[in-house]
Amino acid sequence: MAAEAVSYGDSSKKETLLAAGLSRASVVIITFAEIDAALRVIHRVRELRPDVAIVSRAREQDDVEKLYAAGAAEVVPEALESSVMLATHALALSGIPMHKVIKRLREMREKHYSLLRGFFHGATDAGAHLADADQPRLHAVTLALGAWAIGRRVGEIDLAKVGAGATAIRRRTQRALKLEPDLELIEGDVVVLIGTAAAVTAGEDVLLRGK
């Protein structure tokens, strides 16, 4: 088994985050159960890398909104996952046909994890024959100061010309932000792109540089 690099230290400190590779990271995962510790790390990451996507764990449902407001692109609440799996096993052991159990599991998860809508098992089997480079994937782009898309409406940005699309917009001050043509993008928004690897890379160029 290949060795993995590990850095030890206070992850709310600049030196520790940089030693762990923050400057080249495409996503940061925060697994602290304690909300204050998680918030400190998010704030420090946002100071150093305002463009990087953050995924955070939440021990309690009440912590979810705090983490989104601090700048997390997606939050995974433990309570939700526990409830979903309890319900799934209960349905299965009650004699419900498994295809219905799996369908219900997918529906419950897609309802909460909007970033992954349509990507849970069973929803994308039709494209299983495609090569990895041609498989649809998600890519989060944070609109840092100076990004071309800031101040423009979603409907004005032609992502289709590069083969990409937008599946969600994350904004710190708004949890349920609808992806509508008249929505004006602001600094700090996280735009979640969908498309092939080449398409989402080109889509990021459109959002950041207008190319």
C-alpha positions in Angstrom: 0.0 0.0 0.0 1.4 3.4 -1.0 2.2 5.8 1.8 0.0 8.9 2.2 1.3 12.3 3.3 -0.1 13.4 6.6 0.3 16.8 8.3 -0.3 17.3 12.0 -1.3 20.6 13.6 -4.0 23.1 14.3 -6.0 23.2 11.1 -7.4 26.7 11.9 -3.8 28.0 11.5 -2.4 29.3 8.2 0.8 27.3 8.5 -0.9 24.0 9.0 -3.3 24.4 6.1 -0.5 25.4 3.7 1.6 22.5 4.9 -1.3 20.2 4.1 -1.5 21.5 0.6 -4.3 24.1 0.7 -2.6 26.2 -2.1 -3.1 23.4 -4.6 -6.3 21.8 -3.2 -9.5 21.6 -5.4 -11.7 20.8 -2.4 -11.4 20.9 1.4 -13.3 18.4 3.6 -13.9 19.3 7.2 -14.9 16.4 9.5 -14.9 18.1 12.9 -18.0 17.1 15.0 -17.6 20.3 17.1 -19.3 23.2 15.2 -17.0 26.0 16.5 -13.9 24.1 15.4 -15.4 23.5 12.0 -16.3 27.2 11.6 -12.8 28.3 12.6 -11.3 26.1 9.8 -13.8 27.3 7.2 -13.1 31.0 8.0 -9.3 30.4 7.8 -9.7 28.5 4.5 -11.9 31.3 3.1 -9.2 33.8 4.0 -6.5 31.9 2.2 -8.4 30.3 -0.7 -11.7 32.1 -1.3 -12.0 30.1 -4.5 -11.9 26.5 -3.1 -15.0 24.4 -2.5 -15.6 23.2 1.1 -17.6 20.1 2.1 -18.3 19.9 5.8 -19.7 17.4 8.3 -22.4 18.5 10.7 -23.2 16.5 13.8 -26.5 18.3 14.4 -29.1 19.5 12.0 -29.0 22.9 13.7 -25.4 23.3 12.6 -26.1 22.9 8.9 -27.2 26.5 8.3 -24.2 27.9 10.3 -21.8 25.9 8.1 -23.5 27.0 4.9 -23.5 30.7 6.1 -19.8 30.4 6.8 -19.0 29.3 3.3 -19.4 25.5 2.9 -20.5 24.5 -0.6 -22.2 21.3 0.8 -22.9 20.0 4.3 -23.5 16.4 5.2 -25.5 16.1 8.5 -25.0 12.9 10.5 -28.5 13.0 11.8 -29.9 12.9 8.3 -27.8 10.1 7.2 -28.6 8.1 10.3 -32.3 8.7 9.8 -32.2 7.8 6.1 -30.4 4.5 6.8 -32.7 3.6 9.7 -35.7 4.2 7.5 -34.2 2.2 4.6 -33.4 -0.9 6.8 -36.9 -0.7 8.4 -38.5 -0.7 4.9 -36.3 -3.6 3.7 -37.1 -5.7 6.9 -40.8 -5.0 6.5 -40.9 -6.9 3.3 -41.0 -4.0 0.9 -39.5 -5.0 -2.5 -35.9 -3.9 -2.7 -36.3 -1.9 -5.9 -38.8 0.3 -4.1 -36.5 0.6 -1.0 -33.6 1.7 -3.2 -35.8 4.1 -5.1 -37.0 5.7 -1.8 -33.4 5.9 -0.6 -32.4 7.7 -3.7 -35.4 10.1 -3.5 -34.6 11.0 0.2 -30.9 11.7 -0.6 -31.6 13.7 -3.7 -34.1 15.8 -1.9 -31.4 17.0 0.5 -28.2 16.8 -1.6 -29.2 18.9 -4.5 -25.6 19.0 -5.8 -25.8 15.3 -6.5 -29.3 15.2 -7.9 -29.5 12.5 -10.6 -26.1 11.0 -9.7 -27.1 8.4 -7.1 -26.9 4.8 -8.0 -29.5 3.8 -10.6 -30.0 7.3 -12.0 -27.0 7.2 -14.4 -26.7 3.6 -15.5 -27.4 4.5 -19.1 -24.0 6.2 -19.4 -22.0 3.4 -17.8 -20.5 2.4 -21.2 -18.9 5.8 -21.7 -15.2 6.4 -21.1 -14.2 8.3 -18.0 -13.4 11.4 -19.9 -16.9 11.4 -21.4 -18.7 10.8 -18.1 -20.7 13.7 -16.6 -19.1 15.1 -13.5 -19.7 18.0 -11.1 -17.2 20.9 -10.6 -17.7 23.7 -8.0 -16.4 27.2 -9.0 -16.2 29.9 -6.4 -16.6 33.5 -7.8 -13.8 35.3 -6.1 -13.2 39.0 -6.4 -12.6 39.9 -10.1 -14.5 36.9 -11.6 -16.1 37.8 -14.9 -19.5 36.4 -14.0 -19.9 38.6 -10.9 -22.8 41.1 -11.6 -24.1 39.1 -14.5 -27.4 37.2 -14.6 -27.4 33.4 -15.0 -29.3 33.7 -18.3 -26.6 35.9 -19.7 -23.8 33.4 -19.3 -23.7 30.9 -22.2 -22.2 27.8 -20.6 -23.9 25.6 -23.3 -21.4 26.9 -25.9 -18.6 24.9 -24.1 -20.9 21.9 -23.4 -21.3 22.7 -19.7 -24.4 23.5 -17.6 -25.1 24.8 -14.0 -26.9 22.6 -11.6 -26.8 24.8 -8.5 -25.7 28.1 -7.0 -24.6 28.2 -3.4 -24.7 31.6 -1.6 -23.7 32.0 2.1 -26.6 34.2 3.0 -29.3 32.0 1.3 -29.7 28.3 1.8 -32.4 27.6 -0.9 -31.3 29.7 -3.8 -33.2 28.9 -7.0 -31.2 28.6 -10.2 -33.2 31.1 -12.4 -32.2 33.1 -15.5 -32.7 36.4 -13.7 -30.5 35.5 -10.8 -27.6 37.9 -10.5 -24.3 36.4 -9.4 -22.3 38.0 -6.6 -18.8 37.7 -5.2 -18.5 34.5 -3.1 -21.2 32.5 -5.0 -20.3 28.9 -5.7 -21.5 27.8 -9.1 -21.7 24.0 -9.5 -21.1 23.0 -13.1 -22.0 19.7 -14.8 -20.4 18.2 -17.9 -17.4 16.2 -19.1 -14.0 17.0 -17.7 -13.2 19.2 -20.7 -16.6 21.0 -20.5 -16.4 21.9 -16.9 -12.9 23.2 -17.3 -14.0 25.4 -20.1 -17.1 26.4 -18.1 -14.8 27.6 -15.3 -12.9 29.8 -17.8 -16.2 31.3 -18.9 -17.2 32.1 -15.3 -13.9 33.5 -14.2 -12.5 35.1 -17.4 -15.4 35.4 -19.8 -13.7 33.1 -22.4 
